[in-house]
Amino acid sequence: MRGIGAAFLKGLKEYYTSRTYLLGLLMNFLLFGFIFIFFWTTVLGEKGLEAAAYIFFAQLLFFSSPRSGRTITKEILKGTYDQRLLKPVHPLIQFFFEDLGKSTMIFLLFFAVLIPIFFVLNVSINFLILFPAFMLAYTLSFLFYMILGTFAFWVGETRYFFWFSGKLVLTNVLLPREYVPGFFLPIYDILPGKFIVYYPTKMVLSGLFSVEPLLYFLFLLIILRIIYHYGERKLTVYGG
């Protein structure tokens, strides 16, 4: 438990001291949010406020998603990953709690800014489900991006995986399912962002609950355990 707490505080401190980075991230968050408020209210009138509220909160989850996948890629490429194997806490747990500290910092800061915006938009929030929704989104994001990152055991550089997957998730962030054309729904429903941002956002804004994110969690967990197991074994047996 001490190792887990230290990992969480490490991540929290790292982003707390990166005030310039956080400020830039916050400006991007607000800029995109207000652009889409203008867009959806222009297209749909007052109904567009619901879409704008969705995009604001989905963005909040997107901006606070973990970066562990990129981190493990960098450590594997630099040859520093094996140092994590010397610690008493499993490497995946180290990554999980380090990024949880960072993501919590971003989530709390951005949500504090979001409260007055939602008040003006007359959007109701289920505060009781707020933290479970954040943890659901965070955990699914962690598993998804860590799967991409662990491919570095075999292919080395994975930046293009993250670039492409980020665009897929962003589709679900910027386009609420309710306004997706019917012909595109089958594709929309299998994108990772549906589980990572759509369901958690709808949990908070409209009380939507579904078993699908839990099934997706089990699917990602199994895939990650398989890929990580064989990737780490390759590293320790052959030295990368």
C-alpha positions as CSV (number, residue, x, y, z in Angstrom):
1,M,0.0,0.0,0.0
2,R,2.9,2.4,0.7
3,G,4.2,1.8,-2.8
4,I,0.8,2.5,-4.3
5,G,0.4,5.7,-2.3
6,A,3.9,6.8,-3.3
7,A,3.1,6.2,-7.0
8,F,-0.2,8.2,-6.7
9,L,1.5,11.1,-4.9
10,K,4.4,11.1,-7.5
11,G,1.9,11.6,-10.3
12,L,-0.1,14.2,-8.4
13,K,3.0,16.2,-7.6
14,E,4.4,16.0,-11.2
15,Y,1.3,17.7,-12.6
16,Y,0.9,20.1,-9.7
17,T,4.3,21.5,-10.5
18,S,3.6,21.7,-14.2
19,R,1.3,24.7,-14.0
20,T,2.2,26.1,-17.4
21,Y,1.3,22.7,-19.0
22,L,-2.0,22.6,-17.1
23,L,-2.9,26.1,-18.0
24,G,-2.3,25.4,-21.7
25,L,-4.4,22.2,-21.5
26,L,-7.2,24.1,-19.8
27,M,-7.2,26.8,-22.5
28,N,-7.5,24.1,-25.2
29,F,-10.3,22.4,-23.2
30,L,-12.3,25.7,-23.0
31,L,-11.6,26.7,-26.6
32,F,-12.9,23.5,-28.1
33,G,-15.9,23.5,-25.7
34,F,-17.0,26.9,-26.6
35,I,-16.5,26.3,-30.3
36,F,-18.9,23.3,-30.1
37,I,-21.4,25.2,-28.0
38,F,-21.6,27.7,-30.8
39,F,-21.8,25.0,-33.5
40,W,-24.5,22.9,-31.8
41,T,-26.6,25.8,-30.7
42,T,-26.4,27.2,-34.3
43,V,-27.5,23.8,-35.8
44,L,-30.0,22.7,-33.2
45,G,-31.0,25.8,-31.2
46,E,-31.7,25.2,-27.5
47,K,-31.4,21.4,-28.0
48,G,-27.8,22.0,-28.9
49,L,-27.1,22.9,-25.3
50,E,-27.5,19.2,-24.4
51,A,-25.0,18.2,-27.0
52,A,-22.6,21.0,-25.8
53,A,-22.9,19.7,-22.2
54,Y,-22.1,16.2,-23.5
55,I,-19.0,17.4,-25.4
56,F,-17.7,19.4,-22.4
57,F,-17.9,16.5,-20.0
58,A,-16.6,14.0,-22.6
59,Q,-13.7,16.3,-23.2
60,L,-13.0,16.4,-19.5
61,L,-12.6,12.6,-19.5
62,F,-10.6,12.7,-22.7
63,F,-8.2,15.4,-21.3
64,S,-7.7,13.5,-18.0
65,S,-7.1,10.1,-19.7
66,P,-3.8,8.4,-18.6
67,R,-0.6,8.5,-20.6
68,S,0.9,5.3,-19.2
69,G,0.9,3.7,-22.6
70,R,3.2,6.3,-24.0
71,T,5.3,6.2,-20.9
72,I,5.9,2.4,-21.0
73,T,6.8,2.8,-24.7
74,K,9.5,5.4,-23.9
75,E,10.9,3.3,-21.0
76,I,11.1,0.2,-23.2
77,L,12.9,2.1,-26.0
78,K,15.3,3.8,-23.6
79,G,16.0,0.6,-21.8
80,T,14.9,1.9,-18.4
81,Y,11.7,-0.2,-18.0
82,D,13.5,-3.1,-16.3
83,Q,14.1,-0.7,-13.3
84,R,10.4,-1.0,-12.5
85,L,10.8,-4.8,-12.1
86,L,13.1,-4.2,-9.1
87,K,10.3,-2.5,-7.1
88,P,7.9,-4.4,-4.8
89,V,4.8,-3.2,-6.7
90,H,3.9,-4.7,-10.0
91,P,4.8,-2.4,-12.9
92,L,1.2,-2.2,-14.2
93,I,0.0,-1.1,-10.8
94,Q,2.8,1.5,-10.6
95,F,1.7,2.9,-13.9
96,F,-2.0,2.8,-12.9
97,F,-1.5,4.8,-9.7
98,E,1.1,7.2,-11.1
99,D,-1.2,8.3,-13.8
100,L,-4.2,8.3,-11.5
101,G,-2.5,11.1,-9.6
102,K,-2.0,13.1,-12.7
103,S,-5.5,12.4,-14.1
104,T,-7.1,13.3,-10.8
105,M,-5.4,16.6,-10.8
106,I,-6.6,17.5,-14.3
107,F,-10.1,16.1,-13.6
108,L,-10.6,18.2,-10.4
109,L,-9.2,21.4,-11.9
110,F,-11.2,21.2,-15.1
111,F,-14.4,20.1,-13.4
112,A,-14.1,23.1,-11.0
113,V,-14.1,25.3,-14.2
114,L,-16.9,23.3,-15.7
115,I,-19.4,23.8,-12.8
116,P,-20.2,27.5,-13.5
117,I,-20.5,26.6,-17.3
118,F,-23.0,23.9,-16.5
119,F,-24.9,26.3,-14.3
120,V,-25.2,28.8,-17.1
121,L,-26.2,26.0,-19.5
122,N,-28.8,24.8,-16.9
123,V,-27.2,21.3,-16.9
124,S,-27.9,19.0,-14.0
125,I,-25.1,16.7,-12.7
126,N,-25.4,13.6,-10.7
127,F,-22.6,14.3,-8.2
128,L,-23.0,10.9,-6.5
129,I,-22.0,9.1,-9.7
130,L,-19.3,11.6,-10.6
131,F,-16.3,9.7,-9.1
132,P,-17.4,6.2,-10.2
133,A,-17.9,7.6,-13.8
134,F,-14.4,9.1,-13.7
135,M,-12.8,5.9,-12.4
136,L,-14.7,3.9,-15.0
137,A,-13.4,6.1,-17.8
138,Y,-9.9,6.2,-16.3
139,T,-9.6,2.5,-15.9
140,L,-10.9,1.7,-19.4
141,S,-8.5,4.3,-20.9
142,F,-5.6,2.9,-18.9
143,L,-6.2,-0.6,-20.2
144,F,-6.8,0.5,-23.8
145,Y,-3.7,2.7,-24.0
146,M,-1.5,0.3,-22.1
147,I,-2.3,-2.4,-24.6
148,L,-1.1,-0.1,-27.3
149,G,2.0,0.8,-25.3
150,T,3.0,-2.8,-24.6
151,F,3.3,-3.5,-28.3
152,A,6.6,-1.7,-27.9
153,F,8.0,-5.0,-26.6
154,W,7.8,-6.2,-30.2
155,V,7.6,-3.3,-32.6
156,G,9.5,-0.6,-30.7
157,E,7.9,2.7,-31.7
158,T,4.1,2.9,-31.1
159,R,3.4,6.6,-31.7
160,Y,1.2,5.9,-34.8
161,F,-0.9,3.5,-32.8
162,F,-1.7,6.3,-30.3
163,W,-2.2,8.9,-33.1
164,F,-4.8,6.7,-34.8
165,S,-6.5,5.5,-31.6
166,G,-6.8,9.1,-30.3
167,K,-8.7,10.0,-33.4
168,L,-11.1,7.1,-32.9
169,V,-11.8,8.1,-29.3
170,L,-12.1,11.8,-30.3
171,T,-15.0,10.8,-32.6
172,N,-17.0,9.7,-29.6
173,V,-16.0,12.9,-27.7
174,L,-17.1,15.4,-30.3
175,L,-20.1,13.6,-31.7
176,P,-22.9,12.6,-29.3
177,R,-24.5,9.3,-30.2
178,E,-28.0,10.8,-30.4
179,Y,-27.0,12.9,-33.4
180,V,-25.1,10.2,-35.3
181,P,-26.5,9.3,-38.7
182,G,-28.1,5.9,-38.7
183,F,-25.7,4.5,-41.3
184,F,-22.8,5.4,-39.1
185,L,-24.1,3.9,-35.8
186,P,-22.7,0.4,-36.3
187,I,-19.3,1.9,-36.6
188,Y,-19.8,4.4,-33.8
189,D,-20.9,1.6,-31.4
190,I,-17.7,-0.4,-31.8
191,L,-15.3,2.5,-31.4
192,P,-13.4,2.5,-28.0
193,G,-14.6,6.0,-27.2
194,K,-18.2,4.7,-26.8
195,F,-17.0,2.8,-23.6
196,I,-14.3,5.2,-22.5
197,V,-16.2,8.5,-22.8
198,Y,-19.8,8.1,-24.0
199,Y,-21.1,5.8,-21.2
200,P,-19.3,7.5,-18.3
201,T,-20.5,10.9,-19.6
202,K,-24.1,9.7,-19.9
203,M,-23.9,8.2,-16.4
204,V,-23.3,11.7,-15.0
205,L,-25.6,13.7,-17.2
206,S,-28.6,11.4,-17.7
207,G,-28.2,8.5,-15.3
208,L,-27.5,5.9,-18.1
209,F,-26.3,2.6,-16.8
210,S,-25.2,-0.4,-18.9
211,V,-23.3,-3.6,-18.5
212,E,-21.4,-3.0,-21.7
213,P,-18.5,-1.0,-20.2
214,L,-17.9,-3.8,-17.6
215,L,-17.8,-6.4,-20.4
216,Y,-15.4,-4.2,-22.3
217,F,-13.3,-3.9,-19.1
218,L,-13.0,-7.7,-18.8
219,F,-12.1,-7.9,-22.5
220,L,-9.4,-5.3,-22.3
221,L,-8.0,-6.8,-19.0
222,I,-7.6,-10.2,-20.6
223,I,-5.9,-8.8,-23.7
224,L,-3.5,-6.7,-21.6
225,R,-2.6,-9.6,-19.4
226,I,-1.8,-11.8,-22.4
227,I,0.2,-9.1,-24.3
228,Y,2.1,-7.9,-21.2
229,H,2.9,-11.4,-20.0
230,Y,4.6,-12.4,-23.2
231,G,6.1,-9.0,-23.8
232,E,7.8,-8.9,-20.4
233,R,9.0,-12.4,-20.8
234,K,10.5,-11.5,-24.1
235,L,12.3,-8.6,-22.4
236,T,13.7,-10.6,-19.5
237,V,14.7,-13.6,-21.6
238,Y,16.1,-11.9,-24.6
239,G,16.9,-8.5,-23.3
240,G,14.4,-6.7,-25.6
